[in-house]
Amino acid sequence: MKKSIIFKILCVALSALTLCFAFAACGDKDVAIIGGADGPTKIIVGESTDTVKVRFDMECGGKDIGSFTMMLYPEYAPITVENFVGLVQEGFYDGVTFHRIAEGRYGPFVAQGGDPDGDGISDPGQEKIKGEFAANGVDNPLADSHVRGVVSMARTNDYNSASSQFFICYNDNYGASLNGQYAAFGRVIEGMEVVDSFLEVERDYNDKPLTDIIITKAEIVE
């Protein structure tokens, strides 16, 4: 009987210890190891009440393919989030495509969208914003965790050239080339399977879908 009680106490203590290791300090932030269908994922989580949700309604080839929702984190990338929210509110992304669905050596890479011309070339007339990531002297812990579902800003070789284009990470295998180099500012919290479905669309040698993947509506949601 005593052994049984001792065993239960040890199990509780072990569970508590495991929970402690699941959250590691990152300055005044937390890094959580989140389990799921795709295996454990490291992601920054915060308690900010300023987080913003954006839903994207999608279609492909004239067919409704569902929607996905992003959670944006202004506590990590305030300039980026402000710019992105402003574009959403003015309807900038409505009718814009995901013009690049890239795969690489380590499997699916990113889904990139946000270019009104659909060619991936930055419009010189669009306002450029400061790149919020370590290589540009900005402390942004989320930018050090480009894992599956994380949303980040696309840019040229100029660290401060991001404007409207963004990309969604497909898996955890490309952190070495992305972490600290691009301004991550959110993550997909619902509908990642819709983003996964983009991979089923035939593409050309530049990773451009041969059938348009269109954002029919982007809007702030509660």
N, C-alpha and C positions, 0 to 999 in steps of 0.2 A: 504493500500500500504506500509506504514512504517512498519507495523507488518510483512509483507511478507519479506521485506528486512532484518529486524532484525533476522527473523527465518533462512534465508539463511546464514547470517553471523555466527549464532550460530552453524549451521550444519557444516560449514567449520571448525570452531574452534574445534568442537567435533571430527571431522575426524583427524585433526592434532594431537590432544591430544591422540587419539587412536593409531596413528602411533608411537608417542613417547613411549607409553607403550609397543608397540610390539617389541621394541629394548631396551634391558636393558644392562647397562654397565657391563662388566665382565673384570675388569682390563682395558687393552687397546683393548679388544675384544668386539664383539657384540653377543648377544644371540637373535635370531629371533624366533618368534612364526609363524611357517609356516603352513598354512591351506592346506588341500588336501582331497583326497577321504577317507583317513583313519582318518580324524580329525586333530586338531592342533598338531604340532610337534615342540618341542624345539630343535634347532640346532645351533651350533656355525657357524657363517659365517665370512669370512675375505675377504680382498681386495688384498691378496697376488697374485703376478704374478707368483709365484713359484709353484702354484698348478699343480698337474699332474693328467692326466686321464688315466685309464687303462681299456681296454675292455676285457671281458672274453666271448669267444664263447663256448657254452655248447651243450652237447648231453647226451641223456639218452637212454639206450637200443639200441644204434646204430642209434638213431634218433636225428636230429638237433632240439633243443628246443629253439633256439634263443641265445641272448647275453644280458649281462648287463654291465654297465659302472660305475666304481668307480671314485670319485674325491679324491685325496690324499692331505693332508695338512701338508707340512713340517714345517710350522711355529709353529705347535702344537707338532709334534712328529718327529723331524728331523732324529733321529737315525733309528726309525722304518721305515719311508718312504724311506730313503736311502737303507736300507736292502731289503725292499720289491721291490723297483724299480730294484735293482741289480738282484734279483731273476727272475723278469719278463724278463729283458733284456737277461739273459742267457738261457731263455727257461725252467726254473726249473718247472714252473707250467703246462706246456703243457703235457697233458695226466694224470695229477693228479686228483683225485676225491674229491668230497664233501662226506666225510665218516661219517658225523654225522648230522642228521636233527632232532633237539630236540624240543619237546613240553613239557610243564609243567603245573603247577597249573593255571597259568594265560594265557594259550593259547600258540601259537607257540613261541618258545624261540629263537634259533639260527640255522643257517646253517654253519657248520664248515668244512673247507677244508684245503688243503695245505700240507698234509702229503703224501709223495711219496709212503709209504708202505700201506697207506689206513687203518691203524689200530689205529691211534690216539696216537701212542707212539712216543715220541720225539726221534729222531735219535741222539745218543751221538756224532756223527761225525759232526753234523751241527753246524755252528757258532751261539752262543747265543748272544743276545743283551740286553742292559739295558732296563728295563721296565719303560716306560715314563708315569707315573701316580702318583697321589698324595700319595698313600700309600708307594711309593718308593722314595718319596722326590722330585718328578718332577711336576712342574706346567704345566698341560696340560688340559685346560678347556674342550676340546672335550671329554676327558676321563670321565668327570663328566656329560656327556649327552649321555648315551647309550640308544638312542631312535631308532625307526624303521629306518632301512637303514644304521645305523652307522656300520662301519667296525673296528674291534679291533683285537688285537693279543691274541691268546691262549697261555697258559703257564702252568707250573706245580706249585707246592707250592712255588718254588723258584721265586722270583720277577724278576730275570734276566735270565729266562730260555726260553724266546720266541725265535723262530728261523724262521720257515716258515709257521706254522699253523695260520690261522686267522678265525674269525667268523663274520657273518653278523646278526645283530639284526632284529628280526621279528616284535617286537612291543615295546611299551614304558613301559611295566609293570614289567621289571626286573632290573630297575636301582638300586634298593636297594642292590642287590648282585653284580653288575658290576661297578657302578660308583666309580671312584677313585681307582679301583683295577686292571684294565686292560688297556692296551695302545691303546686307540682308535686313529686312524690315518686317517680315511677317511669316506666316505659315498657313498652309491649307488645313483647315480643321474639319471640313465636311466635303464629301464629294471627290476625294482624290481618285476614285475609280473613273470619274469622268475625264480627269486629266490623263489617266492611264490609257483611256480609249483613244486618245490622239495618236498613240503609237501604232494603232491599227490602220491608219490612213497612209496610203502610198505616197512616197516622197521622191523628190529628184536628188541629184548628187549634192545639192547645197542644203539638204535637209528641209526643203520647202514642201509642204503638203500639196499634192496635185489637186486635192479637193479642199476648198477653203474651210477652215475651222474658225467660225466667227463668234465673237462676243456680241450677242444680240442686245444685252443689257447688263450694265454694271451699276450697282447701287449700294449705298450704305444701308445696313440692316441692324436691327436691335439684337 
